[in-house]
């Protein structure tokens, strides 16, 4: 089931999507916690790395290495 991104007003699917595949399969539990942190902190959080699809080169290398 797709996330209801309106429940996370400080984050967007685009900013958290895999830079390689464009897919974004974030877990609702994680997004709820992330939004709570952002709300309490009351300052922007810079997302340096969001979701990584299995085809992302870094993830693909992990599965090959074991």
PASEBA-1860 file (N, C-alpha, C; in nm, 3 decimals):
! residues 66
1> XXXXXXXX> 0.085/-0.118/0.000/0.000/0.000/0.000/0.090/0.125/0.000 ~ 0.064/0.218/-0.089/0.146/0.340/-0.094/0.128/0.426/0.031 ~ 0.233/0.497/0.065/0.227/0.587/0.180/0.137/0.706/0.152 ~ 0.075/0.756/0.255/0.000/0.880/0.247/0.099/0.992/0.281 ~ 0.161/1.047/0.179/0.268/1.145/0.200/0.218/1.273/0.267 ~ 0.089/1.298/0.265/0.038/1.417/0.334/0.051/1.403/0.486 ~ 0.071/1.281/0.535/0.092/1.258/0.678/0.233/1.299/0.722 ~ 0.320/1.326/0.624/0.458/1.363/0.652/0.487/1.496/0.584
9> XXXXXXXX> 0.434/1.605/0.637/0.441/1.734/0.567/0.581/1.790/0.547 ~ 0.678/1.741/0.620/0.813/1.793/0.606/0.902/1.710/0.514 ~ 0.844/1.609/0.452/0.922/1.520/0.366/0.843/1.489/0.240 ~ 0.916/1.458/0.134/0.849/1.423/0.009/0.902/1.291/-0.044 ~ 0.819/1.226/-0.121/0.858/1.100/-0.182/0.979/1.120/-0.273 ~ 0.983/1.232/-0.343/1.093/1.261/-0.435/1.227/1.271/-0.362 ~ 1.230/1.339/-0.247/1.358/1.356/-0.177/1.408/1.227/-0.113 ~ 1.319/1.134/-0.085/1.358/1.008/-0.022/1.373/0.893/-0.122
17> XXXXXXXX> 1.336/0.914/-0.246/1.341/0.808/-0.347/1.484/0.770/-0.381 ~ 1.501/0.647/-0.426/1.630/0.596/-0.470/1.678/0.678/-0.589 ~ 1.800/0.727/-0.581/1.857/0.809/-0.689/1.885/0.725/-0.814 ~ 1.893/0.594/-0.797/1.923/0.505/-0.909/1.795/0.461/-0.983 ~ 1.696/0.415/-0.907/1.575/0.359/-0.968/1.455/0.453/-0.966 ~ 1.458/0.551/-0.876/1.342/0.640/-0.861/1.233/0.583/-0.773 ~ 1.249/0.460/-0.726/1.148/0.397/-0.640/1.164/0.444/-0.496 ~ 1.053/0.442/-0.425/1.055/0.485/-0.285/0.965/0.392/-0.205
25> XXXXXXXX> 1.025/0.303/-0.130/0.951/0.205/-0.053/0.980/0.223/0.096 ~ 0.953/0.343/0.146/0.979/0.373/0.286/0.874/0.305/0.373 ~ 0.915/0.259/0.489/0.823/0.195/0.583/0.744/0.302/0.659 ~ 0.615/0.281/0.673/0.532/0.380/0.745/0.581/0.405/0.888 ~ 0.627/0.300/0.957/0.673/0.315/1.095/0.793/0.410/1.101 ~ 0.883/0.395/1.004/1.001/0.481/1.000/0.960/0.625/0.969 ~ 0.871/0.642/0.873/0.829/0.777/0.835/0.756/0.847/0.949 ~ 0.676/0.772/1.023/0.608/0.832/1.138/0.709/0.880/1.242
33> XXXXXXXX> 0.809/0.799/1.269/0.914/0.837/1.364/0.994/0.956/1.313 ~ 1.031/0.954/1.186/1.105/1.064/1.127/1.026/1.195/1.136 ~ 0.896/1.189/1.109/0.814/1.309/1.118/0.802/1.357/1.262 ~ 0.792/1.265/1.356/0.787/1.304/1.498/0.915/1.375/1.539 ~ 1.029/1.320/1.497/1.158/1.383/1.528/1.163/1.523/1.470 ~ 1.122/1.536/1.345/1.124/1.667/1.278/1.033/1.766/1.349 ~ 0.915/1.721/1.390/0.820/1.808/1.459/0.876/1.856/1.592 ~ 0.935/1.767/1.669/0.993/1.803/1.799/1.115/1.893/1.782
41> XXXXXXXX> 1.201/1.860/1.687/1.323/1.937/1.661/1.290/2.077/1.609 ~ 1.185/2.086/1.533/1.133/2.213/1.479/1.234/2.287/1.389 ~ 1.320/2.210/1.326/1.415/2.265/1.229/1.425/2.166/1.114 ~ 1.464/2.212/0.996/1.477/2.119/0.883/1.580/2.009/0.909 ~ 1.551/1.892/0.856/1.646/1.781/0.859/1.693/1.758/0.715 ~ 1.822/1.752/0.696/1.876/1.731/0.562/1.887/1.581/0.538 ~ 1.821/1.535/0.434/1.824/1.394/0.398/1.940/1.373/0.301 ~ 2.042/1.302/0.346/2.157/1.276/0.258/2.142/1.144/0.184
49> XXXXXXXX> 2.063/1.053/0.239/2.040/0.925/0.175/1.907/0.871/0.222 ~ 1.820/0.841/0.128/1.689/0.786/0.163/1.682/0.638/0.128 ~ 1.580/0.603/0.054/1.559/0.464/0.015/1.659/0.422/-0.093 ~ 1.709/0.301/-0.083/1.795/0.243/-0.188/1.731/0.114/-0.237 ~ 1.695/0.113/-0.362/1.638/-0.006/-0.425/1.746/-0.114/-0.436 ~ 1.706/-0.240/-0.444/1.801/-0.351/-0.454/1.892/-0.340/-0.576 ~ 1.848/-0.268/-0.680/1.930/-0.252/-0.800/2.030/-0.137/-0.788 ~ 2.023/-0.060/-0.682/2.119/0.050/-0.661/2.258/-0.014/-0.650
57> XXXXXXXX> 2.359/0.043/-0.715/2.492/-0.018/-0.713/2.546/-0.052/-0.574 ~ 2.523/0.031/-0.477/2.572/0.004/-0.342/2.500/-0.117/-0.282 ~ 2.368/-0.125/-0.300/2.292/-0.240/-0.248/2.327/-0.367/-0.324 ~ 2.343/-0.356/-0.454/2.379/-0.473/-0.536/2.514/-0.530/-0.494 ~ 2.607/-0.444/-0.461/2.740/-0.488/-0.416/2.731/-0.561/-0.282 ~ 2.641/-0.516/-0.196/2.624/-0.581/-0.065/2.575/-0.724/-0.081 ~ 2.479/-0.747/-0.170/2.426/-0.881/-0.185/2.527/-0.974/-0.250 ~ 2.613/-0.922/-0.335/2.717/-1.004/-0.397/2.826/-1.041/-0.296
65> XX> 2.855/-0.947/-0.205/2.962/-0.969/-0.108/2.920/-1.065/0.003 ~ 2.790/-1.083/0.017/2.752/-1.182/0.114/2.664/-1.140/0.221
END
